[in-house]
Amino acid sequence: MKRSITGVILILVAAGGWILWQSLLKPELPVSIASGNGRIEAIQVDVSTKIAGRVDSVLVQEGDLVKPGQVVATIDTTQLMAERLRAEAEIAGAKSQIAAAEASIAQAQAKLILTQQELRRTQELLKKGHASKETYDIRVSEVAVAKANLKAAEAMLTARQRSVDAAQAVAQGIQSQIDDATLVAPSLGRVLYRLAESGEVLGSGGKVLTLVNLTDIYMETFLPSTQAHRVAIGAEARVKLDILDVAIPATVSFVSPESQFTPKEVETASEREKLMFRVKVRIPEELVMAYIDRVKTGIRGVAYIRLSPLSSKESSKESGEAPAPWPDFLQKLPSGIHSAPQTNSQ
């Protein structure tokens, strides 16, 4: 009997300790602040080659921080350079043909003027009876032939000009491929994976590097409908990471218009909350830049979001009152930061 009582006491003590631990772990929040767990995330960007070719060099290592426009890899362009020289020779040849076509036009114009003058003289002689009708007809025919030759020469010039345009377009296409052989970082980021090495032959679209885009750092969490409908785009938020004792200011940049089943990794206050709404909390870029060397993705934490006032009768209790302050454990911000700057929603 004593053993049973002792066991019950131990169970009660353990239960009480667990409840106390839970209360300390999750401080009570004002009704105007929602919370949900998540992890720091960022968009991953693949740096791929647009053209097929052999990798000439990879200029960065895994973990390196790269800036927008920084050259990170190059593809061998020896063959493309040869093709560009051939295209430039074709352009020069086409331009020389333009000069020949212009000379043909000048010759045809001179011939036309001569035949028109001869036709006028023949007309005067025909009126005086010093020329035959046959001679006059010959002169008319010669003028018609000269006009046709002039039109043909002009058409040839147009064709030669289009040949130059076509040759220049080919050269520009080759130059575009040469430019595409220099791979640059699309944004500020950190090299996550180095997927190719010098000497490897890649097809069009072959991946060389994978970067973590550090200009868009965010945390996704899930809230029940009772709270999600009160989350506004641009609402103030705080992110508390497991490894830091400070709260990171943030803003809400996305609220899903559709509910979904609660993901397995999301902790909810009640098992009855099966349908949740995805909410994206974005950390301001200027704050990310200030701590760029310490930014890491995958770190778990909790997002705290300030809710909009209720639209029901309960809102009358909040009308005229200032929003509830952040709890004490969310008051401590990173050094130099006093409030959450507003960011553009995405």
DRENDO-1510 file (C-alpha; in Angstrom, 1 decimal, always signed):
<recs>
REC; n; res; u; v; w
REC; 1; MET; +0.0; +0.0; +0.0 .
REC; 2; LYS; +2.8; +2.4; +0.9 .
REC; 3; ARG; +4.5; +1.6; -2.3 .
REC; 4; SER; +1.4; +2.5; -4.3 .
REC; 5; ILE; +1.1; +5.8; -2.5 .
REC; 6; THR; +4.7; +6.5; -3.0 .
REC; 7; GLY; +4.3; +5.8; -6.7 .
REC; 8; VAL; +1.3; +8.1; -7.0 .
REC; 9; ILE; +3.3; +10.9; -5.3 .
REC; 10; LEU; +6.2; +10.4; -7.6 .
REC; 11; ILE; +3.9; +10.6; -10.6 .
REC; 12; LEU; +2.2; +13.8; -9.3 .
REC; 13; VAL; +5.6; +15.4; -8.7 .
REC; 14; ALA; +6.8; +14.4; -12.2 .
REC; 15; ALA; +3.6; +15.8; -13.8 .
REC; 16; GLY; +3.9; +19.0; -11.8 .
REC; 17; GLY; +7.5; +19.4; -12.8 .
REC; 18; TRP; +6.6; +18.8; -16.5 .
REC; 19; ILE; +3.8; +21.4; -16.3 .
REC; 20; LEU; +6.2; +23.9; -14.6 .
REC; 21; TRP; +8.9; +23.2; -17.3 .
REC; 22; GLN; +6.4; +23.7; -20.1 .
REC; 23; SER; +5.2; +27.0; -18.5 .
REC; 24; LEU; +8.8; +28.2; -18.3 .
REC; 25; LEU; +9.6; +27.0; -21.8 .
REC; 26; LYS; +6.6; +28.7; -23.4 .
REC; 27; PRO; +5.9; +32.0; -21.6 .
REC; 28; GLU; +2.3; +33.1; -21.7 .
REC; 29; LEU; +1.6; +35.4; -24.6 .
REC; 30; PRO; -1.0; +38.3; -24.9 .
REC; 31; VAL; -4.0; +37.3; -27.0 .
REC; 32; SER; -2.9; +39.8; -29.7 .
REC; 33; ILE; +0.3; +37.8; -30.4 .
REC; 34; ALA; +0.4; +34.5; -32.1 .
REC; 35; SER; +3.3; +32.1; -32.3 .
REC; 36; GLY; +4.4; +29.1; -34.3 .
REC; 37; ASN; +7.7; +27.1; -34.6 .
REC; 38; GLY; +9.8; +27.0; -37.8 .
REC; 39; ARG; +13.3; +27.3; -39.0 .
REC; 40; ILE; +15.3; +29.9; -40.9 .
REC; 41; GLU; +15.1; +29.4; -44.6 .
REC; 42; ALA; +16.4; +31.0; -47.8 .
REC; 43; ILE; +15.9; +30.4; -51.5 .
REC; 44; GLN; +18.5; +28.1; -53.1 .
REC; 45; VAL; +19.7; +29.3; -56.6 .
REC; 46; ASP; +21.5; +27.0; -59.1 .
REC; 47; VAL; +24.2; +28.6; -61.2 .
REC; 48; SER; +24.0; +26.7; -64.5 .
REC; 49; THR; +25.7; +27.0; -67.8 .
REC; 50; LYS; +23.5; +28.1; -70.7 .
REC; 51; ILE; +25.8; +26.6; -73.3 .
REC; 52; ALA; +27.3; +23.1; -73.5 .
REC; 53; GLY; +31.0; +23.0; -73.1 .
REC; 54; ARG; +34.0; +22.2; -70.9 .
REC; 55; VAL; +34.4; +23.9; -67.5 .
REC; 56; ASP; +37.4; +26.1; -67.7 .
REC; 57; SER; +37.6; +27.2; -64.1 .
REC; 58; VAL; +35.5; +27.4; -60.9 .
REC; 59; LEU; +36.6; +30.4; -58.9 .
REC; 60; VAL; +34.8; +29.9; -55.6 .
REC; 61; GLN; +34.8; +27.3; -52.9 .
REC; 62; GLU; +31.9; +26.0; -50.8 .
REC; 63; GLY; +31.1; +28.4; -48.0 .
REC; 64; ASP; +32.4; +31.5; -49.9 .
REC; 65; LEU; +30.3; +34.7; -49.8 .
REC; 66; VAL; +29.6; +36.0; -53.3 .
REC; 67; LYS; +28.3; +39.3; -54.5 .
REC; 68; PRO; +25.8; +40.0; -57.3 .
REC; 69; GLY; +27.6; +40.0; -60.7 .
REC; 70; GLN; +30.8; +38.3; -59.3 .
REC; 71; VAL; +32.4; +35.9; -61.7 .
REC; 72; VAL; +32.1; +32.4; -60.2 .
REC; 73; ALA; +33.0; +30.1; -63.1 .
REC; 74; THR; +34.0; +30.1; -66.8 .
REC; 75; ILE; +33.3; +27.7; -69.7 .
REC; 76; ASP; +36.0; +27.2; -72.3 .
REC; 77; THR; +35.3; +29.4; -75.4 .
REC; 78; THR; +38.1; +28.3; -77.8 .
REC; 79; GLN; +35.7; +26.9; -80.4 .
REC; 80; LEU; +33.4; +29.9; -80.0 .
REC; 81; MET; +36.2; +32.3; -80.6 .
REC; 82; ALA; +37.1; +30.6; -83.8 .
REC; 83; GLU; +33.5; +30.7; -84.9 .
REC; 84; ARG; +33.4; +34.4; -84.1 .
REC; 85; LEU; +36.4; +35.0; -86.3 .
REC; 86; ARG; +34.8; +33.2; -89.2 .
REC; 87; ALA; +31.6; +35.3; -88.7 .
REC; 88; GLU; +33.6; +38.5; -88.7 .
REC; 89; ALA; +35.2; +37.4; -92.0 .
REC; 90; GLU; +31.8; +36.7; -93.5 .
REC; 91; ILE; +30.7; +40.2; -92.4 .
REC; 92; ALA; +33.7; +41.7; -94.2 .
REC; 93; GLY; +33.0; +39.7; -97.3 .
REC; 94; ALA; +29.3; +40.8; -97.3 .
REC; 95; LYS; +30.3; +44.4; -96.9 .
REC; 96; SER; +32.6; +44.2; -99.9 .
REC; 97; GLN; +29.7; +42.8; -101.9 .
REC; 98; ILE; +27.7; +45.9; -100.9 .
REC; 99; ALA; +30.4; +48.1; -102.5 .
REC; 100; ALA; +30.2; +46.0; -105.7 .
REC; 101; ALA; +26.4; +46.4; -105.7 .
REC; 102; GLU; +26.6; +50.1; -105.3 .
REC; 103; ALA; +29.0; +50.3; -108.3 .
REC; 104; SER; +26.5; +48.3; -110.3 .
REC; 105; ILE; +23.8; +50.8; -109.4 .
REC; 106; ALA; +26.0; +53.7; -110.5 .
REC; 107; GLN; +26.7; +52.0; -113.8 .
REC; 108; ALA; +23.0; +51.2; -114.4 .
REC; 109; GLN; +22.1; +54.8; -113.6 .
REC; 110; ALA; +24.6; +56.1; -116.1 .
REC; 111; LYS; +23.4; +53.7; -118.8 .
REC; 112; LEU; +19.8; +54.8; -118.2 .
REC; 113; ILE; +20.7; +58.5; -118.6 .
REC; 114; LEU; +22.5; +57.7; -121.8 .
REC; 115; THR; +19.6; +55.7; -123.3 .
REC; 116; GLN; +17.1; +58.4; -122.3 .
REC; 117; GLN; +19.3; +61.1; -124.1 .
REC; 118; GLU; +19.5; +59.0; -127.2 .
REC; 119; LEU; +15.8; +58.4; -127.1 .
REC; 120; ARG; +15.1; +62.2; -127.0 .
REC; 121; ARG; +17.5; +62.8; -129.9 .
REC; 122; THR; +15.9; +60.0; -131.9 .
REC; 123; GLN; +12.5; +61.6; -131.3 .
REC; 124; GLU; +13.7; +65.0; -132.7 .
REC; 125; LEU; +15.2; +63.2; -135.7 .
REC; 126; LEU; +12.0; +61.2; -136.3 .
REC; 127; LYS; +9.9; +64.4; -136.3 .
REC; 128; LYS; +12.2; +65.9; -139.0 .
REC; 129; GLY; +12.2; +62.6; -141.0 .
REC; 130; HIS; +15.9; +61.9; -140.4 .
REC; 131; ALA; +15.3; +58.7; -138.4 .
REC; 132; SER; +13.3; +55.6; -138.9 .
REC; 133; LYS; +10.5; +54.3; -136.7 .
REC; 134; GLU; +12.6; +51.2; -136.2 .
REC; 135; THR; +15.5; +53.2; -134.7 .
REC; 136; TYR; +13.0; +55.0; -132.4 .
REC; 137; ASP; +11.6; +51.6; -131.2 .
REC; 138; ILE; +15.2; +50.4; -130.5 .
REC; 139; ARG; +15.8; +53.5; -128.4 .
REC; 140; VAL; +12.6; +53.0; -126.4 .
REC; 141; SER; +13.6; +49.3; -125.8 .
REC; 142; GLU; +17.0; +50.4; -124.6 .
REC; 143; VAL; +15.5; +52.8; -122.1 .
REC; 144; ALA; +13.2; +50.0; -120.7 .
REC; 145; VAL; +16.2; +47.6; -120.4 .
REC; 146; ALA; +18.3; +50.3; -118.6 .
REC; 147; LYS; +15.4; +50.9; -116.1 .
REC; 148; ALA; +15.1; +47.1; -115.5 .
REC; 149; ASN; +18.9; +46.8; -115.0 .
REC; 150; LEU; +18.8; +49.7; -112.5 .
REC; 151; LYS; +16.0; +48.0; -110.5 .
REC; 152; ALA; +17.9; +44.8; -110.5 .
REC; 153; ALA; +21.1; +46.5; -109.3 .
REC; 154; GLU; +19.1; +48.2; -106.5 .
REC; 155; ALA; +17.5; +44.9; -105.5 .
REC; 156; MET; +21.0; +43.3; -105.4 .
REC; 157; LEU; +22.2; +46.1; -103.1 .
REC; 158; THR; +19.3; +45.4; -100.7 .
REC; 159; ALA; +20.1; +41.7; -100.8 .
REC; 160; ARG; +23.8; +42.4; -100.0 .
REC; 161; GLN; +22.8; +44.6; -97.1 .
REC; 162; ARG; +20.5; +41.9; -95.7 .
REC; 163; SER; +23.5; +39.5; -96.0 .
REC; 164; VAL; +25.5; +41.8; -93.9 .
REC; 165; ASP; +22.7; +42.0; -91.3 .
REC; 166; ALA; +22.5; +38.2; -91.3 .
REC; 167; ALA; +26.2; +37.8; -90.8 .
REC; 168; GLN; +26.2; +40.4; -88.0 .
REC; 169; ALA; +23.3; +38.5; -86.3 .
REC; 170; VAL; +25.4; +35.3; -86.4 .
REC; 171; ALA; +28.3; +37.1; -84.9 .
REC; 172; GLN; +26.2; +38.6; -82.2 .
REC; 173; GLY; +24.8; +35.2; -81.4 .
REC; 174; ILE; +28.3; +33.8; -81.1 .
REC; 175; GLN; +29.3; +36.7; -78.9 .
REC; 176; SER; +26.2; +36.1; -76.7 .
REC; 177; GLN; +27.4; +32.5; -76.3 .
REC; 178; ILE; +30.8; +33.7; -75.4 .
REC; 179; ASP; +29.3; +36.1; -72.8 .
REC; 180; ASP; +27.2; +33.2; -71.4 .
REC; 181; ALA; +30.4; +31.2; -70.9 .
REC; 182; THR; +31.2; +33.6; -68.0 .
REC; 183; LEU; +29.0; +32.6; -65.0 .
REC; 184; VAL; +28.2; +35.2; -62.4 .
REC; 185; ALA; +26.4; +35.2; -59.1 .
REC; 186; PRO; +22.8; +36.4; -59.6 .
REC; 187; SER; +22.5; +37.8; -56.0 .
REC; 188; LEU; +24.3; +38.1; -52.7 .
REC; 189; GLY; +24.7; +34.5; -51.5 .
REC; 190; ARG; +26.9; +31.9; -50.0 .
REC; 191; VAL; +28.1; +28.9; -52.0 .
REC; 192; LEU; +26.3; +25.8; -50.7 .
REC; 193; TYR; +27.5; +23.2; -53.2 .
REC; 194; ARG; +30.3; +23.1; -55.8 .
REC; 195; LEU; +28.8; +20.7; -58.3 .
REC; 196; ALA; +31.4; +20.8; -61.1 .
REC; 197; GLU; +35.2; +21.0; -61.5 .
REC; 198; SER; +37.6; +22.2; -64.1 .
REC; 199; GLY; +37.8; +19.9; -67.1 .
REC; 200; GLU; +34.3; +18.5; -66.8 .
REC; 201; VAL; +32.1; +18.6; -69.9 .
REC; 202; LEU; +28.6; +19.9; -69.2 .
REC; 203; GLY; +25.5; +20.0; -71.3 .
REC; 204; SER; +23.3; +23.0; -71.7 .
REC; 205; GLY; +21.7; +23.7; -68.3 .
REC; 206; GLY; +24.5; +21.8; -66.4 .
REC; 207; LYS; +24.7; +22.9; -62.8 .
REC; 208; VAL; +28.0; +24.3; -61.6 .
REC; 209; LEU; +27.2; +25.8; -58.2 .
REC; 210; THR; +24.3; +26.0; -55.8 .
REC; 211; LEU; +24.0; +29.3; -53.8 .
REC; 212; VAL; +21.9; +30.3; -50.8 .
REC; 213; ASN; +20.3; +33.6; -51.6 .
REC; 214; LEU; +21.0; +35.8; -48.6 .
REC; 215; THR; +18.8; +38.7; -49.7 .
REC; 216; ASP; +15.6; +36.8; -48.8 .
REC; 217; ILE; +15.9; +35.2; -45.3 .
REC; 218; TYR; +12.6; +34.1; -43.8 .
REC; 219; MET; +10.9; +31.7; -41.5 .
REC; 220; GLU; +7.7; +29.8; -42.3 .
REC; 221; THR; +5.3; +28.9; -39.6 .
REC; 222; PHE; +1.7; +27.6; -39.5 .
REC; 223; LEU; -1.2; +29.2; -37.7 .
REC; 224; PRO; -4.8; +28.0; -37.1 .
REC; 225; SER; -7.7; +29.8; -38.8 .
REC; 226; THR; -8.6; +31.5; -35.6 .
REC; 227; GLN; -5.4; +33.5; -35.7 .
REC; 228; ALA; -4.5; +33.4; -39.5 .
REC; 229; HIS; -7.4; +35.6; -40.4 .
REC; 230; ARG; -6.0; +38.3; -38.2 .
REC; 231; VAL; -2.5; +38.3; -39.7 .
REC; 232; ALA; -2.0; +41.2; -42.1 .
REC; 233; ILE; +0.7; +41.6; -44.7 .
REC; 234; GLY; +3.4; +43.8; -43.2 .
REC; 235; ALA; +2.4; +43.0; -39.6 .
REC; 236; GLU; +5.2; +43.3; -37.0 .
REC; 237; ALA; +6.8; +40.0; -35.9 .
REC; 238; ARG; +9.7; +38.7; -33.9 .
REC; 239; VAL; +11.8; +35.6; -34.5 .
REC; 240; LYS; +13.4; +33.8; -31.5 .
REC; 241; LEU; +16.0; +31.3; -32.4 .
REC; 242; ASP; +17.0; +28.4; -30.2 .
REC; 243; ILE; +20.6; +29.4; -30.2 .
REC; 244; LEU; +20.3; +33.1; -29.5 .
REC; 245; ASP; +19.1; +35.1; -26.5 .
REC; 246; VAL; +17.9; +38.0; -28.6 .
REC; 247; ALA; +14.7; +38.4; -30.7 .
REC; 248; ILE; +15.1; +39.2; -34.3 .
REC; 249; PRO; +12.6; +41.8; -35.7 .
REC; 250; ALA; +10.8; +40.8; -38.8 .
REC; 251; THR; +7.6; +41.5; -40.8 .
REC; 252; VAL; +4.9; +39.2; -42.3 .
REC; 253; SER; +5.4; +39.0; -46.1 .
REC; 254; PHE; +3.0; +36.2; -47.0 .
REC; 255; VAL; -0.2; +34.6; -45.7 .
REC; 256; SER; -1.5; +31.6; -47.6 .
REC; 257; PRO; -5.0; +32.0; -49.0 .
REC; 258; GLU; -5.6; +28.3; -48.6 .
REC; 259; SER; -5.4; +26.0; -45.6 .
REC; 260; GLN; -3.5; +22.8; -45.5 .
REC; 261; PHE; -3.1; +19.8; -43.2 .
REC; 262; THR; -0.7; +20.5; -40.3 .
REC; 263; PRO; +2.9; +19.4; -41.3 .
REC; 264; LYS; +4.3; +16.7; -39.0 .
REC; 265; GLU; +7.1; +19.0; -37.8 .
REC; 266; VAL; +4.7; +21.7; -36.6 .
REC; 267; GLU; +3.8; +21.7; -33.0 .
REC; 268; THR; +0.2; +22.8; -32.3 .
REC; 269; ALA; -1.6; +23.6; -29.1 .
REC; 270; SER; -4.3; +21.1; -29.9 .
REC; 271; GLU; -4.5; +18.0; -32.0 .
REC; 272; ARG; -7.9; +19.3; -33.2 .
REC; 273; GLU; -6.2; +21.9; -35.2 .
REC; 274; LYS; -5.7; +19.8; -38.3 .
REC; 275; LEU; -5.9; +22.6; -40.9 .
REC; 276; MET; -3.4; +25.4; -40.7 .
REC; 277; PHE; -2.4; +28.4; -42.8 .
REC; 278; ARG; +1.1; +29.0; -43.9 .
REC; 279; VAL; +2.6; +32.3; -42.9 .
REC; 280; LYS; +6.0; +33.7; -44.0 .
REC; 281; VAL; +7.9; +36.0; -41.8 .
REC; 282; ARG; +10.7; +37.9; -43.5 .
REC; 283; ILE; +13.8; +39.3; -41.9 .
REC; 284; PRO; +14.7; +42.7; -43.2 .
REC; 285; GLU; +17.6; +42.7; -45.7 .
REC; 286; GLU; +19.4; +45.5; -43.9 .
REC; 287; LEU; +19.5; +43.4; -40.7 .
REC; 288; VAL; +20.7; +40.4; -42.7 .
REC; 289; MET; +23.5; +42.5; -44.2 .
REC; 290; ALA; +24.5; +43.8; -40.8 .
REC; 291; TYR; +25.1; +40.2; -39.6 .
REC; 292; ILE; +25.9; +38.6; -42.9 .
REC; 293; ASP; +28.8; +36.5; -41.6 .
REC; 294; ARG; +26.5; +34.9; -38.9 .
REC; 295; VAL; +23.5; +34.1; -41.1 .
REC; 296; LYS; +22.8; +30.4; -41.2 .
REC; 297; THR; +19.8; +28.5; -42.6 .
REC; 298; GLY; +18.1; +25.6; -41.0 .
REC; 299; ILE; +18.3; +27.0; -37.4 .
REC; 300; ARG; +15.1; +26.3; -35.6 .
REC; 301; GLY; +13.1; +28.8; -33.6 .
REC; 302; VAL; +9.7; +30.4; -33.0 .
REC; 303; ALA; +8.0; +33.2; -34.9 .
REC; 304; TYR; +5.9; +35.6; -32.9 .
REC; 305; ILE; +3.4; +37.6; -34.9 .
REC; 306; ARG; +1.3; +40.6; -33.8 .
REC; 307; LEU; -2.4; +40.1; -34.8 .
REC; 308; SER; -4.8; +42.7; -36.1 .
REC; 309; PRO; -7.6; +43.9; -33.8 .
REC; 310; LEU; -10.7; +41.7; -33.8 .
REC; 311; SER; -13.7; +42.8; -35.9 .
REC; 312; SER; -16.3; +41.3; -33.5 .
REC; 313; LYS; -17.6; +42.6; -30.2 .
REC; 314; GLU; -14.4; +41.7; -28.6 .
REC; 315; SER; -12.7; +44.5; -30.6 .
REC; 316; SER; -14.5; +47.0; -28.4 .
REC; 317; LYS; -12.2; +46.0; -25.5 .
REC; 318; GLU; -9.2; +46.8; -27.6 .
REC; 319; SER; -10.5; +50.0; -29.2 .
REC; 320; GLY; -8.7; +53.0; -27.9 .
REC; 321; GLU; -6.0; +50.9; -26.3 .
REC; 322; ALA; -2.4; +50.7; -27.4 .
REC; 323; PRO; -1.3; +47.3; -28.7 .
REC; 324; ALA; +0.0; +44.9; -26.1 .
REC; 325; PRO; +3.8; +45.3; -25.7 .
REC; 326; TRP; +6.1; +42.4; -26.6 .
REC; 327; PRO; +6.8; +40.1; -23.7 .
REC; 328; ASP; +10.0; +40.6; -21.9 .
REC; 329; PHE; +11.8; +37.7; -23.5 .
REC; 330; LEU; +11.1; +39.4; -26.9 .
REC; 331; GLN; +12.2; +42.8; -25.9 .
REC; 332; LYS; +16.0; +42.2; -26.3 .
REC; 333; LEU; +16.9; +43.0; -29.9 .
REC; 334; PRO; +20.3; +42.6; -31.8 .
REC; 335; SER; +22.7; +45.5; -31.0 .
REC; 336; GLY; +21.9; +48.6; -33.0 .
REC; 337; ILE; +18.3; +47.6; -33.7 .
REC; 338; HIS; +15.5; +49.3; -31.9 .
REC; 339; SER; +12.4; +48.2; -33.9 .
REC; 340; ALA; +11.4; +46.1; -36.9 .
REC; 341; PRO; +11.9; +48.1; -40.1 .
REC; 342; GLN; +9.1; +47.8; -42.7 .
REC; 343; THR; +9.9; +45.6; -45.6 .
REC; 344; ASN; +8.1; +45.0; -48.9 .
REC; 345; SER; +5.8; +42.0; -48.9 .
REC; 346; GLN; +6.5; +39.1; -51.2 .
</recs>
